[in-house]
Amino acid sequence: MSEALNVSLIESTYNSNASASIFGWEFQTNAAIFLAFEHIKNFTEIKVEGQIDDIEIYFKELEPIFIQVKSQESPEPSTNTLKHFKNGIRTLINASEKSLYSELIYLSNINNPLSHKSVAMYFSTLSKYSYNELPSVVKALIDKQIQSVIDSESLKATKFQTDKFSIVTIPYFGNHLPTRYRFITEKINNFLSKLDMHIYIGEDLLCYLQKQFFTNATTKYVKLKKEDIIWPIVVLGTLKLSEARLDEFDDGYAEEIKRKYHEYINKQSHKFGLISKVMAEFYEYRKNEGHIKNRKVLLEKFIENKWLEFTDEINCDNKDIEECLVKIIIELIIIDRFKIEKLKEATNL
């Protein structure tokens, strides 16, 4: 178990005595992380507690997906289960009237979200079923609840399309965090394994993303672009600090360089901008210096001749260590360029 997960913000803040509302926020944000990786190839940004719905996923060439999220600390259906479903349907109906959409989703950790024995077999584990693929008995239950909401609240529902409606369940309960997060972590690890990246970073990545959401918990509004999700993968899965360039410095400066390096890679202001610039400049340099066949020599010459061009992006406030810091970061980006390119291809960045 990773140290990061053991000391995660979630563990220290949200315990077995957490209120239902806090548990609901926690489930909602973890569900958003799950959905981000579900749509990692095509989404552009994801919003939690957006203007229209609990979770909103936006795409470049597709209408958004609106997700209504309901949860209980106990996964078993209760007297509130149908109330949750009706409230979710009401919000989705209203969302359908406000905006075009590609899909409407009711998402829950309740293992029988319609609180009916005919439904239990479909939603007892991680699952997603569209309205159209469910059996007629389940469709009838959904139709009954939809109509009940429309009638009781006199809703306009001219744009709510059941053929674009789905129910998703994600098992999420228990005080043992690896158990609670197991399906979220599995979703991340499946993505990493397809990139031939070490899945051991999955827990650290989840912890990092959780913190990005929970640092905004007071406002309960988070908007993350795809780059915000992918950048920590670059940091955790590729860029590893080498001390080869630190030998010329005494221990004090070497530690300062390490600290600045870690400060830089944890910042959110640079993301793929620097990576894209470094790689574009490197490819252009390689083309112009085609006579240099030795890759190591080419890399060294590029770094030595071009490092000053990247100082604004890296923005080191200590001129004594600036050159070394910039060179380290440039070198790591280029060394890991193939991993980064594979990641960008997999996520359509």
N, C-alpha and C positions, 0 to 999 in steps of 0.2 A: 504494500500500500504506500502510495507516494506521501511524502511529508506534507506537500501542499494541500492534499485533500484532507489529511488529518487535522490540519489547522485552518480549514476553510472557514470563511466568513459565515457560511450557512450553519456549520456545526456550532460555532461559538455563539450565534445569535438566536437560532431557531431550534429549540429543544422540544421535548415532549409536552411542555406546558404552553407551547405557542398557541396563540389564538387562531381560530378558524380563518380569519382574514389574512393573517401572516402566512399560514400554511397555503392558502389559496394563491397568494402572490408568489410564493416560492415555487409551487407547482406550475403556475402560469409562465414564469420566466424559464424554468427548465424545459417546459414544453416548447417554448419559443426556440431554445437552443436545438432541441430535437428536430423541429420543423426546418430550421435553418439548414441543417445537414441533409434533411430529406430533399430540399430543393436547392442544394448548393450549386448546381450547375447553372441554374437560370435566374435565381432571385437577385435583386439588386439591393433591397434593404428590407429590414423587418422591424415592425413597431410593436411595442407592448403598451397596452392602454392607450391606443391611438385614438384619433378623433371619432372613428366609426366603430371599432370593435376591440375586444381584449387583445387579440393578436392580428396584425395585418401584414401580409407578405406581398411585396411589390416586385414586378418583373419589368423587363425592358420591352418585351413583345407579347405580353399576356396581361389580361386584366387581373387585378389583385385577388388574393384569397383572403376571406374574412373568417376568423375563427373565434367562436365563443367558448370559453373555458370555464368548467365547473368542477369542483373537487370536494372531497371529504377526507378527513384524517383517517377514517376507517373506510376501506374500499367496499364494504358491504352496503347494499342498498338500504336506505332508511326512509322514514316518513317524508324526508325532504327531497328524495331523489327525483320524483316526478316534478316537483316544484322547480328544482334546478333545471330540468330539461325544458320546461315551459318558459322559464325566464330566458334561457339560452335561445330558444326558438323565437321569442318576442324580439330579442336584440338582433338576431339574424334577419328577421323579416324587415325590421327597420333599416338595417344595413343595406338590404337589397333595394330598398326604395331610394337610398342616398347615392348609390354609386353602381357603376357597372362592375361585374365580378366574374371570375372564372370558376369559383367554387365557394361554397359555404360549408363550414365544418362545425359540428358540435364535438368538443373534445373534453374527455373526463378521465379521472382515475377510478371511477366507480365501475365495478366489474359487471354490473347489470344496469346500464344507464336508463333503461325504460322501466325498471323495477317490475319485470314480468318474466315468468318462468320460460316463456318461449324465446326470450332474448338472451338468456344467460349463456347458452352454449356459444354464442357468437362473440361475446365481448369479455370473456373471462381472462384473456391475456392481451398482449400487445396486438392491436387489430385496427383495421380500417375497412369499412364497408360503405359503398355508395348506396343510396336509396334504391337504385334500380336493381342491384344485385341481391338485395335482401328478399327473403321469401314473403309471400303475400300476407301471412299472418303478422309479420313484423312491420311491413308497410302499413297495414291497417292500424296498428298501434301508433305509428308515427303520424299518419294522417289524422287520427282522432285527436292527438295532442295539438297538432298544428291548427286544426279547425277550432278546437277549444280556446286556444290563445286568441285567434282572430275574432271569434265571437265575443269572448268575455271582455276584450279590450277594444273592440271596434276598430281593428287595424286594417289599414290598406295593405293588401298583400298581392298586388298585381304583378310584381316582378320577382317574387320568390319562386324559384324553380326547383322542384324536388329532384329533377335529374341532374342538378348541380349540388345536391346536398349529400354530405357524408357524415358518418359517426366514427370517431377515433377514440380508442381507449389506450391509455398508457399506464400500466401498473406502477404505482408510486405511493409507497407507504412504508412505515416502520422507522425506528430510530437509528437503525444501523445504516449509515450513509451509503456504503457500497451496495447494499440491497435496494435502498430507496432510489439510487441513481443508476441502477444496473442497465436499464434500457436506454437511458440517455448516453451513458458511457459506451455501450455497445454500438450505438448508432455512429458515434464519433470514431470508434476503433475500426468499424467496417470501412469508413471512408479512408482512414489512414492506411489500412492494409492494402487497399487498392492502389495506393501511391507507393507501395513498398517502403513505407515509413514505419518507424518503430511505434507499436501501439502503446508502449509504456508511457508515452506522453499524453495519452487520452485523458487520464484523470487530472493531470496538471492543466491540460487545455480546458476541461470542463470547469475546474476551479477558477481559472482565469476569467472565463466567460461569465460564470456566476457572479463574480465580483463586479464585472462591468455592469451587470443588471442591478445588483443590489446596492451599489454606490448611488444609484438613482432611486432607491426605494422610497425616499421621503417624498418625491414628486410623483412616483408611480408612473413615469413616462420614460420610455427608453426607445431610442431609434438607433439601430446599428446597421451600417452598410456592410456589404459582403466583405470589403477589405478589413473591417473591424473583426470579422470572424476568422479570416484567413491569416492576417498578419501574425498572430501569436503562434500559428503553426510553423511559419517561417522561423520565428525566433526559437521555439522549443524543439523543432524537428530538424533544423538545418544548421543555423548559425551557432557554432561552438567556438568560444574564445580560445585562440592559440596564444601561447606566451612567447612564441619565437621572436617577436619584435620587441619584447620587453627587456631582453638581456642587457641592452645598453643603458638602462635606467637603474637607479638605485631602488631599494625596496619601497621607499616612500612614494616615488613617482609611479612605480609599477602598480601599487595599490590604488593610486588615484586614477590611473588609466582604466583599471578593472572596474572601479566604481562608476566612472563616467560611461564606460561601455554598457554596463547593465542599466544605468539610467536611460541611456539612449534607446536601447532595444525595448524598454518597457513603456516608452512614451507612445502616445497615439497620434502625434501630429505628423509623422513622416510616412509611415506605412509603406505602400508600394512606390511612392514617388521617387525615393532615392534609389531603390532597386531598379526601377525602370530606367532611370537616368544613367546609372552605372553600367547597366548591361548595354544600353544603346551606345554609349561612348566606347565601351570595350569592343563591341563588334565593329564599330567604325574604325577604331585604332587597329584592330587585327587585320581588317581589309587593307588599310593603308600601309601596314608593316608586314605584308605577306611574305617578305623575305626571311622573317624570323620564324624558323620552324620549331624551335624548342618552346614548348608551351610555358614552362617555368620562367624562362628568360623573357618571353613576351609579357607575362603577367607582371614580373618585376619592373620592366620598363614602363608599362602602362601605369602602374601605381606610382612610380617615381615621377613620371612626367605629368600625371593628371590629378594627383590627389588634391591640389589646391582648388580645383573646380568644384569640389564637393563639400567644402568647408561650410558654406552657408546652410546646406541641408542638415549637416550634423551639428553645427552650432556649438562648438566647445568653447567654454568661457575661460579656459586656462591655456594660454599660448605655449606654455612649456611642454604640454603633453598633446597639443592639438594634432601635430603631424602624425605622431604614432597612432593616436586614436583613429583618425580618419583612414590611415593606411590599413589598419587592422580590419575595420568594417568593410572597406572596399574589397580587400583580399577575400574575406569570408563570403561576401556576396557572389563574387566571381567563381570561387571554388565550388560553391553550392548552386551554381546557375542552372544545372540540369534538373536538380530537385525542384528548384523554384519554378522553372518553366513547366515541369510536369504538373506541379500544383496549380499553376495558372491555367493550364490547359484543362485540367479536371474541373476547375471551378468557373471556366469561361470568363476569366478576368482579362 
